[in-house]
Amino acid sequence: MYTYEKPYWDEAKLVCGIDEAGRGPLAGPVCAAAVILDPNYTIEGLNDSKKLSEKKRDLLFEEIKAHALSYCIAFATEQEIDEYNILQATFMAMKRAYDGLDRSADVAFVDGNRDPGLACNETICIVKGDAKSASVAAASILAKVTRDRYMEMLDEQYPQYLFKVHKGYPTKKHVETLLEHGPSPVHRQTFLKKILARGTYKTADAEA
């Protein structure tokens, strides 16, 4: 997991890992994180956040925050996703996370095959980077844990949608509640057209 980082660390260069969580859900924001790991502190067990248990993610979340040289977590809202599309909103969240770091990195490793246009001298896109690079894996964990917790908070505001269970992803139960209650203010309207065309639903305003 440290193979990508080592050549840069050997030259005393700082590496920033960047990843996102929440591109696929029907509701909630997309979240991105930027992390500069400490070359002198090895975090064991880093991996793609989706391959880790919730308990393991939570433990690594705290360890990353405690020992990273710098990190920042940022969002792009549902409204920005609807206005600009999910790809551009993801890039916005990534840029906000990178710009929020309190120190500069010499290179940024970004999960995927698209360059988000960071203000970094060198950006390297790594397909499935969260399973190959410790820095990207750390970013994926910060992003996923933060977004999951945010969706749990939204569950308290909109309990009828069961956000705590599915985190906004298009599960069968989520679609059922969506068709029953209609979209909430935190749903991504551009993601719902095909789903809402399948059946009738009451508007959220009618319930208020």
N, C-alpha and C positions, 0 to 999 in steps of 0.2 A: 504493500500500500504506500510505501514511501519511495518507490522507484523513480517516480516523476520528480519528486522534490529534491532528491539527493544531489544531482548535479548542480543545482542552483544553491543549495545550502553549502556545498563544498566551496563555492565561490563567495560565500557570505552574503548571498542575495535572499531577499524576503519573497516568499511565495504566498499568494492569496488564492484560496479556493472559493468558488462561487457556484451555488446551485439554488434551485427553487423547489417549492412544493405547492401543489394545488392548481396545476394547469387544467386538469380534467373535470373537476367538480362543477355542479350546476349552480352552486351558491358559494358565497364568501369570496374573499380576496385571494390573489396569488401572493405568495410570500417568498422572498429570496434572502439568502444570507451570504455574507462575505467573511471569511476567516483567514487570519494569518497565524499559522501554528508556530510554536516555539521549536526551533530545530534542536534545542537541548532538552526537550521534554517529549517523550514518546507516549502517546495515548494508545493503549492497547484496545483492540476490538473494533476499531473504526471500520465501517462498511456502509454500503448503500442503506439508507435509513429504512427502506421498505423491507429489507431482509432481517431487520432486528426486531426483537420484541419491544413492546411499549416500555416495559420496565428497563430494558437495556438502553433504549433510546434516552429515557429520562436520566439515567445515571451518566451516560456519555454527555448529554446536554450540559449538565452541571460541571463535569470535568473539563469540557471544551471551554466553557465560559471562564472557568477558574484559571486555566493555564495558557490559553491563546494569548499571543502578543497583542492582538486586536481582533475585534469582531463587530459586525453590525448586522442587524436584521431589519428588513424593510418590506413594505406592502405596495401593491397596486390594487386599487379598489374595484368592486364589481362595476361601478360606473365607468371607470377607466377601461376595464375589459370590454364593456359594451361599446364604448366610444372608439377605441383604437384597435381592437381585436386582441386575442389572448397572447399572441406572440409579442406584439409591441408592448403590451402591459407587462409581460414577463421581463422584457428588456428594461422597462422603466424601473421595476422593482430591483433588478440586478444592479442597475446604475446607482440607485439610491443606496443600496447596501454598500457598494464599493465606495461611493463618495462619503459615506458616513464613517468610514474607518478613521482612526485617529493617527494613523501613519501610512505612508505610501509603500506599495509593494513593487518589486522589480518585475514580477511576472504574475499574471492572473491565469489560473486554470479554470475554465468554464465548462460545466457539464453540457454535453450535446455537441452539435455541429454548426451552431450559429453564433457568430460574434455579436454580442450585444452593444458593442461600441463604448467600451469603458475608457476612462481617462487614465490608462495604464500604458507604459512604454511597450509592453509585450503581452499579448493575449493568446493563449493556446486553448483551442476547443478540444475536448476529450469526450468522445462518444462513450457513454456509460462510465463517465469519469467518477461517479460516486462509488463504483466498485473497483476502481483502479488507483485512485489518488486519495491519500489520507486527507489532504486539504479539502478536496471536493466532498468527500464523505462527511467530514466535519460540518461543512456548510449545509449538506443535505439534512443532517440531523437537527441542526439549529432551526432550519426552515420548517421541517415537518413538525417538530415538537411545538414550535411557536404557533403554527397554523392550526394544528389540532386543538391546542388549548384555546385559541381564539374561537374556533367553531363550537367548543363546549360552552364558551361564554354566550355565543349567539343562541345556543340551545335554551338558555334561561329566558331569553327575550322571545323566542319563537318555538316553544316546546312542541307544537303540533307537527313540526317537520322532523323531529328526532335527529337534529344535527350532531348531538353527542355520540350517536351510534355510528353514523356513516360519514360524518365530517363534510357533508355536502356532495359526496360522490353519487353518481347516478345508479344507486342500488334500486332493486325492485320496490322496497319499502319507501324509499325517498320519492320515487316516481308516483307511487300510490298516494302519498300524502300531498304531493304537489297537485295531482289531479283533483284531489278532494278539496283542498283549501285554496288553490291558486297560488301564484308566485308571491313571495314576500319581498320587502324592499331590499333584501340582501341576495336575492337570486339574480343570476346573470341572464338578463332577458334574451340576449342573442343566442343563448344555449338552449332555450326552451321551446322554440317554435315547433319543431317536429314532435316533441313530447306532448305539448298542449294541443296539437292538432288531433291527437288520438282520442280525446274525450272531453267532456264538459267539466267545469269546475266552478266553484264559488270564488269570488274575489276575496282577497285578504281584507280589503276595506269593509266588505260586508260583515265580517266577523268582528271588527273592531268596535 
